[in-house]
Amino acid sequence: MGLLSAMDAVMGMPMSSVLADIPVQQEIKEALLAQPGRFCSILEIAKNYEQGEWKQLSASPKLGRIPEEALPDLFVQALDWARQIVGFTH
């Protein structure tokens, strides 16, 4: 989701158009289109953390299921994973 979440801006087109031909789970498409679902809150937490939106982050109902002190490590793990996917190295 993270890798796809900014593709609308990168490609200059609506997210619905970006996702039209990409084979990803429906739940992931729904989250990227900001529709309620299993992954929407998780994507919201990730975006709020990445953008430093601390008030919105702490207000997220799903944050209660993720220990707040785990977020920095989870964020770094996600960045490392994304770098591996696109072929970047440290």
N, C-alpha and C positions, 0 to 999 in steps of 0.2 A: 504494500500500500504506500509506503513511504516513497519508494522510487517513482511511483505513478502519480503521487499527490500533486505534483507541480507540472505535470506534462501539459495541462491545458494552457498554462502560461508560457511554457517553453515552445509549444507548437502554435500558439495563438489561435486556439480553437476551443469550443466548449468541451468540458470534460465528457459529456455524453457522446460527443463525436470521437474523442480520443479512445474511449472504451468500446466503441461499437465493434471494432474488429480485433480486440485483444482478448485472448482466451483466459479469462480469470474467473474465479468463483463469483456467483451472483452476489453473495454477501459482501465481497470486496468491492464490487461495482457500486453497490448500495452505499457503502461507507464513503467511497470517493465522490459520490453524488450527494453526500450529506443527508442520506435517507436513514431513518432509524433502523437499527439492526445490531447484530452482535459485535461488529467491528467498528461501528461509527464512533462510539465512545473511546475506544482504544486509539483510533486515528486522531481524535480530538485531543486526547492527552498528549500524544506524541507531538502534534503541532504546537500546542500550548507550551510544552516544555522547550521545544526547539526555538520558539519565538520569545521565550521569556515572559509569557503571559501568566504570571504566577497566581493572580486572583482567579482567572478562569480555570487554571489547573487545579487549584485547591477546591474549587466549587464543583468539579466533575464528580458525578455520583459513582462512577466506576473506579475512581482513584482509591477508594476505600479497600478495594481488592488487591491493590498493588502498594506495597510499602513505599512511602514517599522517599525514604533513604535509598531505595533500590534504583530510583529513576536515573541518576547519573551513570551508573554502571550499565543499565539497560540501554541507555542512549548511546554510550560508547560501543557497546556490542553491536547495536544496529548500524552504526556508522561503519564499523569494521566489516560487517557482513555486506553492506552496500558497496564498499570499496572492492571487496573480493568479486562481487557480481559484475561490476563494470570494469574490472581488471586493473584498478589502481592499487599501488602498494605504498607502504609507509615510507 
